[in-house]
Amino acid sequence: MHDVARSAGVSYSTADRVLNGRGGVAEKSAQRVQRAIEELGYRRDIHAANLSRRRNYRFLFLLPRGDHGFFTVLREALARETVRRMVDRLVITHREVPAFDAEALAAELDATNPEDYDCVALIGVDSAALDTAIRRLVENRLPVITLVSDSASDLRQSYIGIDNVIAGRTAGRLMRLTHLGRTGKVQPILGTLGVRDHRDRLQGATEVIAAAGSGLQILPPIEVQDRPEIMLGRLSDILQGDPGITGIYSIGGGNRGLIELLDRITGPRPVAVLHELTPHSRAALERGVIDAVIDQKPAEEISRAIDAMRAIADDMPAPDSRVVPTIYLADNLPDQNANGGWT
């Protein structure tokens, strides 16, 4: 900043007033400061400015509650980041909402005072009521970002997560590779068609599995609301009714029910591809009960979401928000660190 003032031929306080938009500076002097900023490539140190003003960032995360493997890992990742980021004056509030309940999520947003936070993060669900609630916050100058599953793309500030169509195509490719030209039937299972990430994954898998020459047939999807007991009951009936099923693609959660069912099979079992590395899916990979897990790195998603929220609060461009998933097999599982995360 001293260099800017010296180059512009003004005092430090004048350069500071121009940079922070406080007015009271002659137009000719302000123009000289702006030229000096451009010529020197000056970039304001937002972190130092916030420390000097003792400013706290106030972020709100709305995450699904319940005993759901992936959402549990996501909540644990947020808890670790909340502690780690306190040194950066980040105050992170976490509230839980019912999974896939757009009305409850909209009600939570409606009850949120826009003046209490600098940014809100949520997992998107398709709903007119949710879009309306997001619009109210945005119109009241409270930015909203989505993570894991997108929604209200014309209203939210950023989406943090994987490309779910590509993730589905990856699962479809794994199915084709494991069948090696053999014919078969693949049964997709999802939580609900009401969330975009599940629909996108189904679309991607269908594009690859149903392509000419694959020799595979993709069956109509079944919805299990990411609940293990529904997964166990419905899939058990389907496998009993159609012994020709050779592949299972679990698009969402509730995989403890799937793993329990596969554990019971004594003979040849269908190829099983799942999403998200959780303690249950990891153990199933190690036992050889399932074949592959496509993981969207929840800890990285949380970290990137916080980085994006901070950039948005500082009126800066949000960093890259796209997460590249990892395919885990029994042979390349990561170590588990003492904090419960994967390394």
Secondary structure, DSSP 8 states (H G I E B T S, - for coil): -HHHHHHHTS-HHHHHHHHTT---S-HHHHHHHHHHHHHHT----HHHHHHHHT--EEEEEEEE-SS-HHHHHHHHHHHHHHHHGGGGTEEEEEEEE-TT-HHHHHHHHHT--GGG-SEEEE-----HHHHHHHHHHHHTT--EEEESS---TTTSSEEEB--HHHHHHHHHHHHHHHHTT--EEEEEEES-TTSHHHHHHHHHHHHHHTSTT--EEE---EE-TT-HHHHHHHHHHHHHH-TTEEEEEE-SS-HHHHHHHHHH--S---EEEEES--HHHHHHHHHTSS-EEEE--HHHHHHHHHHHHHHHHTT------B---EEE-TTS---B-TTS-B-
